[in-house]
Amino acid sequence: MMKQYLDFAQHILENGLERKDRTGVGTKSVFGYQMRFNLREGFPILTTKRVPFGLIKSELLWFLKGDTNIKYLLERNNHIWDEWAFEKYVSSKDYNGPDMTNFGLRAVKDEAFNEIYQQEMKKFQEKILADDRFAKQYGDLGKVYGYQWRSWPGENGETIDQIQQVIQSIKENPYSRRHIVSAWNPAQVDQMALPPCHSLFQFYVSEGKLSCQLYQRSADVFLGVPFNISSYALLTFLIARECNLEVGEFIHTFGDAHIYLNHMDQIHKQLSRQTRNLPQLQLSEQPASIFDFSEEDIQLIGYKPHPGIKAPIAV
């Protein structure tokens, strides 16, 4: 039913403190919280607003491919990461358009600027898709999730495929306490467009079931967390399939969990809605490996949420 998420949001509204933040928008925030989802009771995706599952699928498969360039996402009409790549471009010497300083915040506050921003963003997206050289330079987000998951730099120039290693570890030594994947690489945080918010996750096997716990250092509760819940639930299903296990729980543990001050109307609207039944996840039997999946191989059955609720993203 996803009541866990609504209780979480209500907890922040009742107990959170207002804090300044990097984006300049301001938040209401708590430090430390945990939600648990029994994956056998249905796929955890919000029903109090529509969450675009297609974007969750393509982003997760992007991570699993080890890709860090938004071109893959744009080809699938996924714009989750556009703002961070765009920020890199408009800060460069190659950009000669209108002033985009603090563009995210200005676009929220100034309707005329927002129109200019949308025009510039569209030009940027089109150039990423049309120009491979431009995409390589300005579409790449640095050493973000996909790089750390699949190509963590080791000693002597070798790389560590953490996803492949954790799959092998679950298969060979299921009761190990070392089934861990980390995206937080202190030596390379400065080389990432956005330091990893969902920074470390651990798998746990018991009674033939695979569970996953995620530690998320920073959580945009209205916009980001619904994606994170479903993304890591999906990852748990995929890893379980790869390891011939059933699914257990997804446990979501938070550091700084916050609602942006310009999301307050939206979160109250969501809290006023009644939850609905959870859908079921259906995975194709065809792909031989987790790394061979396409978006078409992953489907939700019976997802009937309330309509989506739009809100500005803080960059």
Order of alpha helices (4+ residues) and beta strands (2+ residues): alpha-beta-beta-alpha-alpha-alpha-alpha-alpha-alpha-alpha-beta-beta-alpha-beta-beta-beta-alpha-beta-alpha-beta-beta
